[in-house]
Amino acid sequence: MRCLLLTVGLLIASLSCDAVVQADQAPEQVTGETLPAPIVITAELVEAHHAFQLAQLRWQKYRFVELPRQRQLLDDQVRLAESEVRVLRRRLRDYRPFLQVGRYSPVRTAAENNRLSLQAVEQNARQLKNEQINLMRYSWQNSQLYQLDVLRTAARVRAIMTAAQVTRDP
């Protein structure tokens, strides 16, 4: 990932260096070197650069907004489900002395309802924990996809800039 970030950084740096237009021609006369021709801004270049910036924004939004929000939401839901499990287990423990009264007592019905609720909440907690695991497992892959989108659009900008320089230079 560091290598990918370094590559993106180098690509961005080369794009910004190529985009610098020098109006003053005095250094050319002093050193005898020819300066690169100024970049011609075309609609295609503007659109490609816009796509590049959007790809960067999508990647940053995923990393700094969406992924932390999803993690926090799942953490909160798991904590709530675990709390519900504890409460329902305590209620079932509290019903035990009263279940000896008879087969059709209202206490038994309430205990059975709590038992069913406990099973549902435990099942929900297991599903939420599986979602947490999947989020951790696939967040790296999603991040890689966003990074590849950034690289693809940066390469497109670079190709358009290179093609514009080649067509101007005889």
N, CA and C atoms as an extended XYZ file, in Angstrom:
510
Properties=species:S:1:pos:R:3:atomname:S:1:resname:S:1:resid:I:1 pbc="F F F"
N         0.830       -1.177        0.000 N   MET     1
C         0.000        0.000        0.000 CA  MET     1
C         0.878        1.245        0.000 C   MET     1
N         1.977        1.216        0.757 N   ARG     2
C         2.883        2.356        0.748 CA  ARG     2
C         3.464        2.571       -0.629 C   ARG     2
N         3.774        1.467       -1.308 N   CYS     3
C         4.314        1.568       -2.669 CA  CYS     3
C         3.289        2.212       -3.597 C   CYS     3
N         2.039        1.827       -3.441 N   LEU     4
C         0.978        2.389       -4.264 CA  LEU     4
C         0.798        3.866       -3.975 C   LEU     4
N         0.845        4.244       -2.701 N   LEU     5
C         0.725        5.656       -2.337 CA  LEU     5
C         1.911        6.452       -2.847 C   LEU     5
N         3.101        5.854       -2.791 N   LEU     6
C         4.284        6.526       -3.310 CA  LEU     6
C         4.170        6.726       -4.811 C   LEU     6
N         3.658        5.716       -5.508 N   THR     7
C         3.473        5.818       -6.951 CA  THR     7
C         2.480        6.920       -7.292 C   THR     7
N         1.386        6.977       -6.549 N   VAL     8
C         0.393        8.037       -6.776 CA  VAL     8
C         1.019        9.396       -6.518 C   VAL     8
N         1.794        9.508       -5.445 N   GLY     9
C         2.449       10.774       -5.128 CA  GLY     9
C         3.406       11.209       -6.210 C   GLY     9
N         4.206       10.257       -6.703 N   LEU    10
C         5.140       10.588       -7.785 CA  LEU    10
C         4.406       10.980       -9.059 C   LEU    10
N         3.324       10.296       -9.349 N   LEU    11
C         2.545       10.616      -10.537 CA  LEU    11
C         1.931       11.996      -10.425 C   LEU    11
N         1.419       12.331       -9.246 N   ILE    12
C         0.837       13.660       -9.032 CA  ILE    12
C         1.924       14.726       -9.132 C   ILE    12
N         3.089       14.439       -8.558 N   ALA    13
C         4.184       15.412       -8.633 CA  ALA    13
C         4.618       15.641      -10.068 C   ALA    13
N         4.686       14.562      -10.853 N   SER    14
C         5.079       14.740      -12.250 CA  SER    14
C         4.014       15.491      -13.033 C   SER    14
N         2.730       15.268      -12.679 N   LEU    15
C         1.664       16.014      -13.342 CA  LEU    15
C         1.758       17.496      -13.033 C   LEU    15
N         2.026       17.823      -11.770 N   SER    16
C         2.086       19.239      -11.408 CA  SER    16
C         3.330       19.896      -11.980 C   SER    16
N         4.431       19.140      -12.090 N   CYS    17
C         5.633       19.713      -12.703 CA  CYS    17
C         5.419       19.970      -14.185 C   CYS    17
N         4.711       19.061      -14.860 N   ASP    18
C         4.447       19.244      -16.281 CA  ASP    18
C         3.491       20.394      -16.529 C   ASP    18
N         2.618       20.688      -15.571 N   ALA    19
C         1.593       21.701      -15.772 CA  ALA    19
C         2.114       23.119      -15.558 C   ALA    19
N         3.315       23.250      -15.024 N   VAL    20
C         3.868       24.578      -14.767 CA  VAL    20
C         4.238       25.223      -16.103 C   VAL    20
N         3.714       26.388      -16.317 N   VAL    21
C         3.991       27.124      -17.541 CA  VAL    21
C         4.898       28.285      -17.178 C   VAL    21
N         6.033       28.347      -17.848 N   GLN    22
C         6.964       29.435      -17.564 CA  GLN    22
C         6.862       30.476      -18.669 C   GLN    22
N         6.449       31.653      -18.272 N   ALA    23
C         6.283       32.740      -19.221 CA  ALA    23
C         7.608       33.433      -19.518 C   ALA    23
N         8.502       33.418      -18.565 N   ASP    24
C         9.769       34.112      -18.738 CA  ASP    24
C        10.730       33.213      -19.513 C   ASP    24
N        11.253       33.674      -20.638 N   GLN    25
C        12.143       32.881      -21.481 CA  GLN    25
C        13.611       33.212      -21.218 C   GLN    25
N        13.918       34.039      -20.230 N   ALA    26
C        15.296       34.447      -19.952 CA  ALA    26
C        16.194       33.273      -19.586 C   ALA    26
N        15.775       32.301      -18.761 N   PRO    27
C        16.679       31.189      -18.444 CA  PRO    27
C        17.082       30.403      -19.686 C   PRO    27
N        16.232       30.372      -20.685 N   GLU    28
C        16.571       29.652      -21.916 CA  GLU    28
C        17.731       30.334      -22.619 C   GLU    28
N        17.730       31.644      -22.609 N   GLN    29
C        18.785       32.383      -23.280 CA  GLN    29
C        20.100       32.251      -22.524 C   GLN    29
N        20.071       32.197      -21.189 N   VAL    30
C        21.283       32.130      -20.382 CA  VAL    30
C        21.914       30.746      -20.470 C   VAL    30
N        21.116       29.704      -20.311 N   THR    31
C        21.668       28.350      -20.253 CA  THR    31
C        21.743       27.688      -21.611 C   THR    31
N        20.973       28.125      -22.556 N   GLY    32
C        20.958       27.499      -23.865 CA  GLY    32
C        20.081       26.264      -23.921 C   GLY    32
N        19.435       25.937      -22.825 N   GLU    33
C        18.537       24.785      -22.806 CA  GLU    33
C        17.165       25.224      -23.271 C   GLU    33
N        16.472       24.304      -23.906 N   THR    34
C        15.102       24.614      -24.307 CA  THR    34
C        14.162       24.171      -23.212 C   THR    34
N        13.271       25.037      -22.860 N   LEU    35
C        12.270       24.720      -21.849 CA  LEU    35
C        11.119       23.970      -22.489 C   LEU    35
N        10.451       23.125      -21.720 N   PRO    36
C         9.293       22.429      -22.297 CA  PRO    36
C         8.218       23.431      -22.684 C   PRO    36
N         7.525       23.086      -23.751 N   ALA    37
C         6.464       23.964      -24.232 CA  ALA    37
C         5.331       23.983      -23.215 C   ALA    37
N         4.626       25.098      -23.127 N   PRO    38
C         3.516       25.153      -22.174 CA  PRO    38
C         2.431       24.137      -22.536 C   PRO    38
N         1.735       23.684      -21.537 N   ILE    39
C         0.676       22.694      -21.722 CA  ILE    39
C        -0.537       23.376      -22.336 C   ILE    39
N        -1.066       22.750      -23.359 N   VAL    40
C        -2.296       23.248      -23.967 CA  VAL    40
C        -3.454       22.577      -23.240 C   VAL    40
N        -4.311       23.384      -22.670 N   ILE    41
C        -5.444       22.855      -21.913 CA  ILE    41
C        -6.593       22.604      -22.881 C   ILE    41
N        -6.965       21.350      -22.979 N   THR    42
C        -8.068       20.951      -23.850 CA  THR    42
C        -9.232       20.458      -22.995 C   THR    42
N       -10.356       20.319      -23.632 N   ALA    43
C       -11.534       19.810      -22.920 CA  ALA    43
C       -11.294       18.388      -22.420 C   ALA    43
N       -10.580       17.606      -23.209 N   GLU    44
C       -10.284       16.232      -22.816 CA  GLU    44
C        -9.381       16.196      -21.577 C   GLU    44
N        -8.392       17.096      -21.532 N   LEU    45
C        -7.501       17.168      -20.378 CA  LEU    45
C        -8.257       17.630      -19.132 C   LEU    45
N        -9.112       18.607      -19.287 N   VAL    46
C        -9.899       19.100      -18.156 CA  VAL    46
C       -10.808       17.996      -17.627 C   VAL    46
N       -11.452       17.270      -18.534 N   GLU    47
C       -12.345       16.185      -18.127 CA  GLU    47
C       -11.569       15.062      -17.437 C   GLU    47
N       -10.383       14.742      -17.945 N   ALA    48
C        -9.560       13.692      -17.340 CA  ALA    48
C        -9.074       14.128      -15.955 C   ALA    48
N        -8.673       15.373      -15.822 N   HIS    49
C        -8.222       15.868      -14.523 CA  HIS    49
C        -9.386       15.901      -13.525 C   HIS    49
N       -10.556       16.253      -14.009 N   HIS    50
C       -11.755       16.239      -13.156 CA  HIS    50
C       -12.047       14.811      -12.680 C   HIS    50
N       -11.947       13.845      -13.578 N   ALA    51
C       -12.166       12.445      -13.198 CA  ALA    51
C       -11.128       11.997      -12.175 C   ALA    51
N        -9.887       12.462      -12.341 N   PHE    52
C        -8.822       12.136      -11.394 CA  PHE    52
C        -9.144       12.690      -10.011 C   PHE    52
N        -9.564       13.944       -9.946 N   GLN    53
C        -9.899       14.549       -8.655 CA  GLN    53
C       -11.104       13.860       -8.001 C   GLN    53
N       -12.088       13.489       -8.801 N   LEU    54
C       -13.250       12.770       -8.258 CA  LEU    54
C       -12.848       11.412       -7.702 C   LEU    54
N       -11.954       10.723       -8.402 N   ALA    55
C       -11.486        9.423       -7.917 CA  ALA    55
C       -10.756        9.584       -6.586 C   ALA    55
N        -9.944       10.626       -6.465 N   GLN    56
C        -9.257       10.876       -5.198 CA  GLN    56
C       -10.260       11.168       -4.081 C   GLN    56
N       -11.261       11.971       -4.389 N   LEU    57
C       -12.275       12.303       -3.379 CA  LEU    57
C       -13.071       11.076       -2.947 C   LEU    57
N       -13.406       10.199       -3.894 N   ARG    58
C       -14.135        8.969       -3.547 CA  ARG    58
C       -13.299        8.086       -2.629 C   ARG    58
N       -12.010        7.976       -2.940 N   TRP    59
C       -11.124        7.141       -2.128 CA  TRP    59
C       -11.003        7.725       -0.722 C   TRP    59
N       -10.798        9.034       -0.619 N   GLN    60
C       -10.681        9.667        0.688 CA  GLN    60
C       -11.988        9.565        1.465 C   GLN    60
N       -13.115        9.728        0.788 N   LYS    61
C       -14.405        9.603        1.471 CA  LYS    61
C       -14.589        8.194        2.022 C   LYS    61
N       -14.188        7.190        1.249 N   TYR    62
C       -14.303        5.817        1.728 CA  TYR    62
C       -13.424        5.610        2.961 C   TYR    62
N       -12.148        6.038        2.873 N   ARG    63
C       -11.199        5.805        3.963 CA  ARG    63
C       -11.536        6.572        5.218 C   ARG    63
N       -11.943        7.824        5.090 N   PHE    64
C       -12.075        8.681        6.261 CA  PHE    64
C       -13.510        8.923        6.700 C   PHE    64
N       -14.502        8.531        5.883 N   VAL    65
C       -15.895        8.764        6.256 CA  VAL    65
C       -16.670        7.444        6.303 C   VAL    65
N       -16.752        6.777        5.165 N   GLU    66
C       -17.608        5.588        5.073 CA  GLU    66
C       -17.122        4.423        5.926 C   GLU    66
N       -15.858        4.081        5.810 N   LEU    67
C       -15.339        2.931        6.555 CA  LEU    67
C       -15.431        3.147        8.066 C   LEU    67
N       -14.994        4.295        8.598 N   PRO    68
C       -15.165        4.496       10.049 CA  PRO    68
C       -16.642        4.512       10.475 C   PRO    68
N       -17.512        5.072        9.640 N   ARG    69
C       -18.939        5.093        9.972 CA  ARG    69
C       -19.494        3.677       10.037 C   ARG    69
N       -19.136        2.846        9.060 N   GLN    70
C       -19.613        1.460        9.052 CA  GLN    70
C       -19.088        0.697       10.270 C   GLN    70
N       -17.810        0.906       10.587 N   ARG    71
C       -17.243        0.227       11.752 CA  ARG    71
C       -17.960        0.652       13.036 C   ARG    71
N       -18.165        1.951       13.190 N   GLN    72
C       -18.831        2.451       14.397 CA  GLN    72
C       -20.258        1.932       14.507 C   GLN    72
N       -20.963        1.921       13.384 N   LEU    73
C       -22.338        1.419       13.385 CA  LEU    73
C       -22.389       -0.043       13.808 C   LEU    73
N       -21.511       -0.865       13.248 N   LEU    74
C       -21.493       -2.284       13.627 CA  LEU    74
C       -21.072       -2.470       15.079 C   LEU    74
N       -20.096       -1.692       15.531 N   ASP    75
C       -19.681       -1.798       16.939 CA  ASP    75
C       -20.840       -1.465       17.867 C   ASP    75
N       -21.567       -0.392       17.546 N   ASP    76
C       -22.706       -0.006       18.377 CA  ASP    76
C       -23.794       -1.080       18.375 C   ASP    76
N       -24.071       -1.639       17.212 N   GLN    77
C       -25.104       -2.668       17.126 CA  GLN    77
C       -24.700       -3.925       17.888 C   GLN    77
N       -23.423       -4.299       17.819 N   VAL    78
C       -22.951       -5.483       18.557 CA  VAL    78
C       -23.050       -5.239       20.050 C   VAL    78
N       -22.644       -4.059       20.511 N   ARG    79
C       -22.750       -3.752       21.946 CA  ARG    79
C       -24.204       -3.792       22.418 C   ARG    79
N       -25.104       -3.245       21.617 N   LEU    80
C       -26.516       -3.269       21.980 CA  LEU    80
C       -27.042       -4.702       22.045 C   LEU    80
N       -26.688       -5.525       21.062 N   ALA    81
C       -27.150       -6.908       21.053 CA  ALA    81
C       -26.596       -7.676       22.251 C   ALA    81
N       -25.334       -7.434       22.594 N   GLU    82
C       -24.754       -8.117       23.756 CA  GLU    82
C       -25.435       -7.670       25.047 C   GLU    82
N       -25.795       -6.413       25.129 N   SER    83
C       -26.526       -5.926       26.310 CA  SER    83
C       -27.897       -6.573       26.399 C   SER    83
N       -28.577       -6.687       25.286 N   GLU    84
C       -29.888       -7.340       25.274 CA  GLU    84
C       -29.773       -8.795       25.700 C   GLU    84
N       -28.725       -9.474       25.252 N   VAL    85
C       -28.519      -10.874       25.639 CA  VAL    85
C       -28.347      -10.972       27.155 C   VAL    85
N       -27.544      -10.079       27.724 N   ARG    86
C       -27.348      -10.106       29.180 CA  ARG    86
C       -28.666       -9.872       29.932 C   ARG    86
N       -29.458       -8.911       29.468 N   VAL    87
C       -30.728       -8.613       30.138 CA  VAL    87
C       -31.673       -9.801       30.050 C   VAL    87
N       -31.787      -10.391       28.875 N   LEU    88
C       -32.704      -11.523       28.701 CA  LEU    88
C       -32.257      -12.735       29.516 C   LEU    88
N       -30.961      -12.971       29.587 N   ARG    89
C       -30.476      -14.085       30.412 CA  ARG    89
C       -30.782      -13.844       31.888 C   ARG    89
N       -30.611      -12.603       32.339 N   ARG    90
C       -30.936      -12.278       33.735 CA  ARG    90
C       -32.420      -12.484       34.006 C   ARG    90
N       -33.264      -12.072       33.063 N   ARG    91
C       -34.717      -12.253       33.241 CA  ARG    91
C       -35.064      -13.735       33.336 C   ARG    91
N       -34.446      -14.540       32.469 N   LEU    92
C       -34.725      -15.978       32.517 CA  LEU    92
C       -34.266      -16.574       33.842 C   LEU    92
N       -33.129      -16.144       34.359 N   ARG    93
C       -32.670      -16.609       35.676 CA  ARG    93
C       -33.653      -16.197       36.770 C   ARG    93
N       -34.178      -14.981       36.649 N   ASP    94
C       -35.127      -14.500       37.654 CA  ASP    94
C       -36.450      -15.265       37.624 C   ASP    94
N       -36.822      -15.794       36.456 N   TYR    95
C       -38.079      -16.547       36.340 CA  TYR    95
C       -37.987      -17.961       36.900 C   TYR    95
N       -36.819      -18.523       37.064 N   ARG    96
C       -36.663      -19.920       37.458 CA  ARG    96
C       -37.456      -20.308       38.703 C   ARG    96
N       -37.403      -19.567       39.776 N   PRO    97
C       -38.152      -20.004       40.971 CA  PRO    97
C       -39.662      -20.050       40.745 C   PRO    97
N       -40.160      -19.227       39.837 N   PHE    98
C       -41.608      -19.153       39.626 CA  PHE    98
C       -42.116      -20.161       38.606 C   PHE    98
N       -41.210      -20.824       37.898 N   LEU    99
C       -41.623      -21.780       36.872 CA  LEU    99
C       -42.081      -23.111       37.470 C   LEU    99
N       -41.850      -23.319       38.745 N   GLN   100
C       -42.235      -24.557       39.392 CA  GLN   100
C       -43.724      -24.587       39.747 C   GLN   100
N       -44.428      -23.473       39.579 N   VAL   101
C       -45.814      -23.343       40.020 CA  VAL   101
C       -46.745      -24.218       39.196 C   VAL   101
N       -46.688      -24.141       37.911 N   GLY   102
C       -47.590      -24.931       37.084 CA  GLY   102
C       -47.227      -24.824       35.616 C   GLY   102
N       -47.892      -25.687       34.829 N   ARG   103
C       -47.553      -25.732       33.413 CA  ARG   103
C       -48.125      -24.546       32.642 C   ARG   103
N       -49.186      -23.990       33.078 N   TYR   104
C       -49.869      -22.956       32.311 CA  TYR   104
C       -49.893      -21.607       33.025 C   TYR   104
N       -48.908      -21.321       33.771 N   SER   105
C       -48.889      -20.047       34.497 CA  SER   105
C       -48.456      -18.916       33.560 C   SER   105
N       -48.889      -17.692       33.822 N   PRO   106
C       -48.473      -16.541       33.015 CA  PRO   106
C       -46.966      -16.300       33.087 C   PRO   106
N       -46.359      -16.702       34.165 N   VAL   107
C       -44.912      -16.531       34.307 CA  VAL   107
C       -44.185      -17.410       33.293 C   VAL   107
N       -44.709      -18.626       33.094 N   ARG   108
C       -44.092      -19.538       32.127 CA  ARG   108
C       -44.187      -18.955       30.716 C   ARG   108
N       -45.321      -18.364       30.391 N   THR   109
C       -45.488      -17.745       29.063 CA  THR   109
C       -44.495      -16.599       28.886 C   THR   109
N       -44.338      -15.772       29.892 N   ALA   110
C       -43.382      -14.666       29.813 CA  ALA   110
C       -41.958      -15.198       29.687 C   ALA   110
N       -41.644      -16.265       30.405 N   ALA   111
C       -40.305      -16.856       30.330 CA  ALA   111
C       -40.038      -17.420       28.939 C   ALA   111
N       -41.056      -18.068       28.351 N   GLU   112
C       -40.889      -18.610       27.002 CA  GLU   112
C       -40.701      -17.489       25.980 C   GLU   112
N       -41.436      -16.404       26.148 N   ASN   113
C       -41.252      -15.254       25.258 CA  ASN   113
C       -39.840      -14.680       25.374 C   ASN   113
N       -39.349      -14.612       26.593 N   ASN   114
C       -37.986      -14.121       26.789 CA  ASN   114
C       -36.957      -15.087       26.197 C   ASN   114
N       -37.222      -16.389       26.304 N   ARG   115
C       -36.317      -17.382       25.733 CA  ARG   115
C       -36.253      -17.233       24.215 C   ARG   115
N       -37.410      -17.052       23.580 N   LEU   116
C       -37.437      -16.832       22.123 CA  LEU   116
C       -36.736      -15.524       21.745 C   LEU   116
N       -36.975      -14.502       22.525 N   SER   117
C       -36.303      -13.220       22.273 CA  SER   117
C       -34.794      -13.364       22.415 C   SER   117
N       -34.373      -14.136       23.414 N   LEU   118
C       -32.947      -14.366       23.626 CA  LEU   118
C       -32.323      -15.056       22.419 C   LEU   118
N       -32.995      -16.068       21.889 N   GLN   119
C       -32.466      -16.759       20.711 CA  GLN   119
C       -32.360      -15.817       19.520 C   GLN   119
N       -33.367      -14.980       19.336 N   ALA   120
C       -33.347      -14.037       18.214 CA  ALA   120
C       -32.207      -13.029       18.371 C   ALA   120
N       -32.024      -12.533       19.566 N   VAL   121
C       -30.969      -11.535       19.801 CA  VAL   121
C       -29.583      -12.172       19.664 C   VAL   121
N       -29.415      -13.403       20.168 N   GLU   122
C       -28.131      -14.086       20.014 CA  GLU   122
C       -27.811      -14.325       18.539 C   GLU   122
N       -28.830      -14.693       17.779 N   GLN   123
C       -28.637      -14.893       16.346 CA  GLN   123
C       -28.241      -13.575       15.664 C   GLN   123
N       -28.910      -12.498       16.035 N   ASN   124
C       -28.590      -11.185       15.486 CA  ASN   124
C       -27.166      -10.772       15.853 C   ASN   124
N       -26.757      -11.045       17.082 N   ALA   125
C       -25.394      -10.706       17.519 CA  ALA   125
C       -24.358      -11.479       16.717 C   ALA   125
N       -24.617      -12.759       16.453 N   ARG   126
C       -23.685      -13.549       15.633 CA  ARG   126
C       -23.584      -12.985       14.219 C   ARG   126
N       -24.713      -12.603       13.645 N   GLN   127
C       -24.700      -12.024       12.300 CA  GLN   127
C       -23.930      -10.706       12.272 C   GLN   127
N       -24.110       -9.883       13.283 N   LEU   128
C       -23.398       -8.606       13.346 CA  LEU   128
C       -21.894       -8.818       13.491 C   LEU   128
N       -21.503       -9.794       14.291 N   LYS   129
C       -20.071      -10.091       14.429 CA  LYS   129
C       -19.496      -10.605       13.118 C   LYS   129
N       -20.269      -11.402       12.392 N   ASN   130
C       -19.820      -11.850       11.066 CA  ASN   130
C       -19.677      -10.671       10.112 C   ASN   130
N       -20.590       -9.712       10.198 N   GLU   131
C       -20.481       -8.514        9.362 CA  GLU   131
C       -19.235       -7.710        9.718 C   GLU   131
N       -18.904       -7.638       11.002 N   GLN   132
C       -17.679       -6.947       11.412 CA  GLN   132
C       -16.453       -7.621       10.809 C   GLN   132
N       -16.431       -8.933       10.861 N   ILE   133
C       -15.304       -9.681       10.310 CA  ILE   133
C       -15.212       -9.450        8.806 C   ILE   133
N       -16.353       -9.500        8.131 N   ASN   134
C       -16.345       -9.268        6.685 CA  ASN   134
C       -15.919       -7.848        6.336 C   ASN   134
N       -16.327       -6.893        7.144 N   LEU   135
C       -15.918       -5.508        6.902 CA  LEU   135
C       -14.407       -5.380        7.026 C   LEU   135
N       -13.830       -5.989        8.045 N   MET   136
C       -12.369       -5.946        8.193 CA  MET   136
C       -11.696       -6.665        7.029 C   MET   136
N       -12.272       -7.774        6.622 N   ARG   137
C       -11.673       -8.594        5.576 CA  ARG   137
C       -11.699       -7.885        4.218 C   ARG   137
N       -12.816       -7.224        3.907 N   TYR   138
C       -12.966       -6.651        2.575 CA  TYR   138
C       -12.670       -5.156        2.497 C   TYR   138
N       -12.423       -4.493        3.617 N   SER   139
C       -12.123       -3.063        3.549 CA  SER   139
C       -10.801       -2.825        2.830 C   SER   139
N        -9.835       -3.707        3.017 N   TRP   140
C        -8.560       -3.558        2.324 CA  TRP   140
C        -8.762       -3.691        0.819 C   TRP   140
N        -9.556       -4.655        0.397 N   GLN   141
C        -9.807       -4.843       -1.031 CA  GLN   141
C       -10.563       -3.658       -1.620 C   GLN   141
N       -11.540       -3.135       -0.891 N   ASN   142
C       -12.260       -1.965       -1.378 CA  ASN   142
C       -11.331       -0.769       -1.501 C   ASN   142
N       -10.443       -0.607       -0.534 N   SER   143
C        -9.473        0.476       -0.594 CA  SER   143
C        -8.567        0.318       -1.812 C   SER   143
N        -8.167       -0.896       -2.099 N   GLN   144
C        -7.337       -1.159       -3.274 CA  GLN   144
C        -8.073       -0.788       -4.564 C   GLN   144
N        -9.369       -1.082       -4.625 N   LEU   145
C       -10.152       -0.725       -5.816 CA  LEU   145
C       -10.215        0.783       -5.999 C   LEU   145
N       -10.409        1.510       -4.915 N   TYR   146
C       -10.423        2.973       -5.007 CA  TYR   146
C        -9.049        3.500       -5.437 C   TYR   146
N        -7.980        2.916       -4.910 N   GLN   147
C        -6.638        3.339       -5.290 CA  GLN   147
C        -6.369        3.061       -6.761 C   GLN   147
N        -6.823        1.917       -7.241 N   LEU   148
C        -6.643        1.603       -8.664 CA  LEU   148
C        -7.411        2.579       -9.550 C   LEU   148
N        -8.578        3.005       -9.094 N   ASP   149
C        -9.341        4.003       -9.842 CA  ASP   149
C        -8.576        5.321       -9.910 C   ASP   149
N        -7.959        5.709       -8.798 N   VAL   150
C        -7.144        6.925       -8.786 CA  VAL   150
C        -5.969        6.788       -9.751 C   VAL   150
N        -5.285        5.653       -9.713 N   LEU   151
C        -4.154        5.439      -10.616 CA  LEU   151
C        -4.582        5.417      -12.077 C   LEU   151
N        -5.719        4.801      -12.346 N   ARG   152
C        -6.208        4.738      -13.728 CA  ARG   152
C        -6.485        6.133      -14.260 C   ARG   152
N        -7.131        6.956      -13.465 N   THR   153
C        -7.445        8.308      -13.930 CA  THR   153
C        -6.183        9.166      -14.017 C   THR   153
N        -5.225        8.957      -13.092 N   ALA   154
C        -3.961        9.701      -13.168 CA  ALA   154
C        -3.186        9.304      -14.426 C   ALA   154
N        -3.204        8.033      -14.763 N   ALA   155
C        -2.532        7.577      -15.987 CA  ALA   155
C        -3.205        8.166      -17.220 C   ALA   155
N        -4.514        8.302      -17.159 N   ARG   156
C        -5.238        8.910      -18.289 CA  ARG   156
C        -4.843       10.375      -18.468 C   ARG   156
N        -4.749       11.109      -17.356 N   VAL   157
C        -4.311       12.507      -17.423 CA  VAL   157
C        -2.905       12.580      -17.997 C   VAL   157
N        -2.030       11.732      -17.510 N   ARG   158
C        -0.638       11.714      -17.988 CA  ARG   158
C        -0.580       11.379      -19.476 C   ARG   158
N        -1.367       10.426      -19.926 N   ALA   159
C        -1.367       10.045      -21.345 CA  ALA   159
C        -1.861       11.196      -22.213 C   ALA   159
N        -2.871       11.904      -21.764 N   ILE   160
C        -3.394       13.041      -22.536 CA  ILE   160
C        -2.350       14.150      -22.599 C   ILE   160
N        -1.675       14.394      -21.470 N   MET   161
C        -0.646       15.429      -21.462 CA  MET   161
C         0.529       15.046      -22.356 C   MET   161
N         0.923       13.801      -22.339 N   THR   162
C         2.014       13.316      -23.175 CA  THR   162
C         1.624       13.407      -24.651 C   THR   162
N         0.393       13.001      -24.967 N   ALA   163
C        -0.074       13.062      -26.355 CA  ALA   163
C        -0.129       14.511      -26.834 C   ALA   163
N        -0.501       15.439      -25.965 N   ALA   164
C        -0.558       16.847      -26.353 CA  ALA   164
C         0.836       17.385      -26.608 C   ALA   164
N         1.826       16.956      -25.840 N   GLN   165
C         3.198       17.409      -26.061 CA  GLN   165
C         3.783       16.817      -27.323 C   GLN   165
N         3.472       15.562      -27.603 N   VAL   166
C         4.004       14.896      -28.795 CA  VAL   166
C         3.433       15.547      -30.058 C   VAL   166
N         2.153       15.890      -30.037 N   THR   167
C         1.555       16.480      -31.239 CA  THR   167
C         2.071       17.885      -31.487 C   THR   167
N         2.511       18.595      -30.441 N   ARG   168
C         3.035       19.953      -30.635 CA  ARG   168
C         4.484       19.921      -31.069 C   ARG   168
N         5.245       18.991      -30.548 N   ASP   169
C         6.678       18.910      -30.903 CA  ASP   169
C         6.825       18.210      -32.243 C   ASP   169
N         7.501       18.853      -33.208 N   PRO   170
C         7.682       18.209      -34.519 CA  PRO   170
C         8.725       17.145      -34.506 C   PRO   170
